[in-house]
Amino acid sequence: MTLLLVGFRDIVFSQDYFDAEEDSSLIVMNIVIMGNTKTKDIVILREMKTKTGDFFDLALMEEDRKRIQNLHLFTRVEIAPDFKENGVILNITVAERWYIFPYPILYRNEKDWKKLSYGAGIIHQNFRGLNHNIISSFWFGYNPGMDFYYSNPWLGGKKQLSYNFKVYSYKVRNKSLYYDRFDENHKGFYLSFGKRWGYHLYLTAAVAYRNIHVPEKYKGITYSGNVTDHLPSVGLSFRYDKRDLYEYPKKGLLVDLYINKTKYKSQLDYYRYGVDLRRYQPIYQNISLAIRAAMDLTTSAIPAYNHIYIGYLDRIRGEFNTRLEGENRLIGNVELRFPIIKIRYFNLESNADMLGEYSNNLPLGLSGGIFFDTGTVWFHDEKLNDQKLLSGFGFGLHFHVPYFDLLRLEYAFDTNYNPQVIFDVGVAF
């Protein structure tokens, strides 16, 4: 098996295309799409701000390329303008990801190697070639369960509607720091409908129901005082997303706002709401500063199984294994991101290449980061001013790899300069 550095599907895109002097009088005569053997043209075209008949804009063309990459359907996307006497033809070439496959499940619960779940599932990331997602899976070990998920990101043509549906049954080990670790049984569903305005603004409404069953010994933690609780809820969320690349953003803005109401008879009635603000600011060439501030709040005391944490999914690097529990949360992050080895694309060749074209145009690259994280949680009857912030700082290597997108190897310190090594998957924020 060998890795070969390649051009893109035997097409070499000369940098002269991008160095060409932009002529605002040039008209986009046609848009030609190549390489999408599964994905329908409309999925690509609807992400592009550039339309046939528009004036050619080099900066907008690059923005369109990144928007197509954000579909997460392709390992590589390139757009090459072909300048003609009367205008420009945009040639879009894509390399599709492997979109349907059974997959093994080996998952670290709470980012702990001692808490592994194992099982299998099947995923179709591009059902009907329209970017619909279907996922069905089951798993054993720590927190065993099963679920089914379906999403349609584009419904109603120009109305730009969407919906998501999920049904699940999980056994979840209670995370509370104030009780023994016991198993909760969760069953329920989630259904949401959304609308996109333009290219960056999203509004989503959701309804959900969760049934939670706890052992007789721990029924005192439920709001009903019984072994079974019912949690119907409704929610509304707003998103403004102008990040350049979701897998590793270095330019743009993300604003997330949400509010959820959970109510059951006269026994349970509370709101949870929050905000997540992220800014990615280029500083010099490909060096960028990423900044995040996020807060989650509740209007009253809530059941223990709905508490919020630092130290499980959300962690402070430098205090990676420190856990805090509460009903409200505040988190802040700053990270300087810079390239080390430019992303290149490879073909994977072997005598028994089962992946075919899906083993081509695989990205490999290396970036670096210098970061500072801080955060805390608190209960409804406590004051934020009385809480101690967990903080940490450090540096790391970010490996750009196929399908996982990013692997991070980081060296962090707490405020007492105690070091720790962190290995994680995906961009920090």
N, C-alpha and C positions, 0 to 999 in steps of 0.2 A: 504494500500500500504506500503510495507516495502523495505528497502535496506539490502541486505545480502552480506557480504564480502565472496568472493568465490575464489576457485581455478579456473584455466582456463579450462572450459569445462570438469571438473572432472579429469583433468590431472594435477598432481603436478610435477613441474619441480624442481628437487633437485638442490641446489646450488653446490652439488658435481660435477655436470656436468661442471660447469664453473671454479671450483677450480682444476679440473683434470689437471695434468701436460701435457702440449702440446707436442705431439710427431710429429715432422715434417715429419716423414716417413709414417704417416697414410694417406690413400687415401680416398677421399669422394666417397663411393660406390654408394650412391643413395640419392636423395632428395625427401622426401615425404611431400605432402601438404595436410592439413586437415582443415575443417571448411569453405572452400570457396564454398558455395552452389551456388553463383551467379558468382563470379569472376573466369575467366578462369586461369588455371595454368600458362599459358604463360605470363600473366600480371605480376605475381609474379616472375617467373624465370628470366625474362629479366632485372629485377632490381638488380639481384644478381651477384656480381663479382665471387662468388664461383660457380664452375661448377662441374658436375660429372666427376671424374677422376683427379681432382686437389688434391694437398696436403692440408690437413686440417689445417686451420689457425683460431685460436680462436678469434683474434681481427677482422679479416675480417668477421667472422660470425656475430659478433655484429654490424659491419657496415652494413652488408646486412639486418639485422633485422630493423635497423633504416631507410634504404632506402625503404623497403616495407611499413613501417609506414608512410613515406612521401607521399605515393600514396593517402593518405587521403580517403582510402576505408575501413579502418578497425579501430575499437576502440582499438584493442589490437593485438599485434604480438609477438609470442615467437618462438625461435628456440632451440630445445633440441638435442644435439648430442648423438647418440646411438653408443657407442664404441663396435666394434666387433673385432674378432681376426685378420681379414685381412683389417680392415679399419673402416670407420665411416659412419653411416647413419644419415643425417640431417632431423629431424622431425619438420616441420614448421606448427604451429597451428595459425590460424587467427580467429578473431571475426569480422564479416562484419558489417559495418554501415547500417542503414536504407537508401536505395539508391534511392527510387522513392516515391515521395509524393507531393501532393498539399500543399502549405504553405501560411500562411497569411503574408502580408508585413506591417510592422510598423517600419519606418526608421526615424532616426534623421538626417535631412539634416544639413550640416555644424556643426554636433555634438551639435545641439541646440534643446532642448526639446520643444520649441515653434514652431519648423518648422518640423512638422511630415508629412510624406507621409504614406498612407495606401492603401492596395490593396491585390492582390493575385497572385500566380504564380504556376507553376508546374516545378519540376526539376527531372531529371534522371541523377544521378551522376555516373552511371555505365552501360550505354546503351550497350546491347549485351554482357555484362560481360567483356568488353574490355577497361574500364575506359574512354569511350566517355562520354561527358557531353552535355546534352540538357536542356536549360532553356528558358521558355517563361513566361513573367509576364506583369502585368499592375498595375498602381497605381494612386491614386488621392491625393488631399490635396496639400501640398507644392511641387512644381516641378513635376506635374503629367506627366505620360508618359507610354510607352510600349516598350518592346524589345524582341528580339529572339536571342539566342546564341547557337552555336554548336562548339564543339572542339573534335578533334581526335589527341591524343598525340603520336600515333604510326602508321605510314603509311609506306608501302613499306618494311616491314620485317626488315632485317639487315641494310637497308639504314637509319633507324631511322629518318624518316621524320614526320612532324606534320603539322596540319593546324587548324586555328580558323576562325570563321565567325560570325559577329554580324550585325544586322540591328536594327535601333532604331528610335523613335520619342519622343522627350522630350520637355516640357516647362520648362525653366530654369530661375530662378530669378538671374538677373545680380548681381555679387558679388562686382563690383567695388566700391571703397570708394570715387570716384570722381563724381559719378552720382547718381540720385535717383535709388532706387531698382525697376527695371522694368523687365518684362518677355521677354525672348528670346525664339524663337521656333527653335529647333535643330532637323534636320532629316539627316540620313546618314547611312553609312555602313563601316565596317572594315573587311579586309581580310588579313590573314597572313599565310606564309609558313615558316616552320622552319626545322632545322636539328640538331640532337644531335650527337656529336662525343664522343664516350665512355660513361662515366657516369656523367660527370660534366660540359661539354662544350656545349653551345647552340648558334646557330646563326639563327636569324629570319629576314625575309624581309616582309614588309607590304605595302599595298595600302589602302587608305581611302578616303572617300568623306563626306563632311558635308555641309549642306545647313542651313544658319542661317537667320532668319527673325526677325526684330525688329520693334517696333512701329514707325510710321511716325515721331513722336516727337524726336526720338533718332537716326535717320539715320545718324547723323553726326559722330557717333562713328564707323561706318563701313568703311572699306578701299575703297569701291566703291562709298560711298556717297549716296547709295540707301538703301531701307529698306531690301534688300536681298543680302547676300554675298554667294559666292561659295568658298569652301576651299578643293580642291583636294590636297592630300599629299602622299608622299612615305617615308618609313623609314627603317632603318637597326638597329638591336640591337644585342649585344653580352652579353652573361652571362656565368660566371664561378661560379658554385654553389657547394660548398663542405660543406655546413652546415650539422650538424648531424641530427637535427630534425627541420623541418620548423616551426612547431607550437610553439616551444620555444627553439631556438638554444642556445647552450652553448659551442659549439666547431665547428671550421671550418672557412671558408672564403667565402664571396660573393662579386663578382665584376660584376656590371652592367654598360654597356656603350651603348649609343644610339645616333642616329642622325636622325632628320626628316626634310624634305624639303617640304614647302608649297608654291605653285606657282599657280597663275591664271592670264593668259594673261600678260600684262605689269603692272597690277595694284598691284599685291602682289607677293613678292618673298623674302623669308627669310628661314633661317635654325634655328632649335632649337636642341641643343645637351647637353648631360650631363653625369655624372658619379655618381655612388652610390657604395661606398666601405664599407664593414662591416667585422669586425674581431671578432671572438668569441674565447677567450683564457681561457682554464681551468687554475685555479690558485692552488687550493688545493681540492682534492677529487671532490665533486660536486659543488664547488664554481667556478664561471666563470665571466670574465670581457668581456662585449660586447662594441664595439666601432664602431661608424659610422661617415662617412664624405660624404656629397652629395652636388652636385652643378648642377644647370641648367642654361644654357646661351642661348642667342639669338644673331643673327648677325646684327639685325636692329630693329627699332621700329615695334611693332606688334599691331593688333587690340585689343581693350579693352577686348573683350570677350575671348581672348587667354592669358590674363595676368595671372601671377602666384602669389600665395598667401602663407602667413603664417597666421594661425588663422581660417582656415576652416577644410580641411582634415588633413593637416600637421600643428601641433601645438607645441608650446614650453610649456612644463609643468612648471608651475610657472607664465607664461604669457598666460594661456590657452585661455583666451577670447580676447587677444590683436590681432588685425588684421593689416597686412602689405600687400601692393600691389606693384607689379613691373613686370619687364620682365625677371629678373634673380634672382636666389635664392641660398643661401648657408646655409647648416644645419649641425650641429654636435651634436652627442649624445654619452654619456658614461653611462653604467649601470652595477653595480655589482649585479649578480644574485646568489641566494643561496637557497637551499631547507629548508623548515620548517617541513612539513609533507610529507613523501614519498608518491608517487602516488600509490593508491590501486585500485583494481577493484571490482565492485559491480554488483549484479543482482538486477533488479527492479522487484518485485513480487507483483501481485494484483489479485483480483478475476476475473478481466476482462482485461487480458493482451493482448491487441490488437497488440503489437509490437513483440510478440513472442521472437525469439532468438535475435532480435535487441535491446532488453532491457537488455541483458546480457553483462558482461565485460565492464561496463561503468567506465571510470577513474574519480577519485576524488583525489585531492592532493592540497598542498599549498606551494608556494614559496614566497620569498621576494626579493625586489630590492631596491638599493640606486642609484639615477640617477642624471645626470647633462645634461641639454639641452641648446643649443644656436643656433641662426640663424638670418638671415636678408634677405631682398629682395631689389632690386634697379632697376631703369630704365636704358635703353640703354645709355642715355646721362649723366648718373651720374657715380661717381666713388665709388667702393666698400669701399675704405678707408674712405669715408665721411659718411658711413652708421653706425647707431647705432645697435649693436647686442642686440637682446632680449635674455635673459638668465634666467634660473630657475633651481632649484634643489629640491630634496626631497627624499621620501622613499614610499614604497607601498607594498601591499599584492597582490600576483598573484594566483588566484584560477584556478586550472586545473579542468575543468568540461566537461561532454560529449557534443559532437557536436559543441559547441561554442569554444572548445579548451581552451580558457583562458579568464577570467574576471579580470580586474585590478581595485583595490581600492587604490588610491594614495593620499598622502598629500604633497603638493608642496609649494615652496616659490619663490618669485621673488627676485631680487637683493637688494630690500629694506626690505626683510624679511616679506612681506605681504603673508599670507597663503591662500591656496585654496584647496578644496577637489575635486578630479577627479575620475569619474567612467567611464571606457572605456572597450571596447571589443577587444581582440586580443593582441598579443605581440607588444610592442612599436616599435621594429625594429629587 
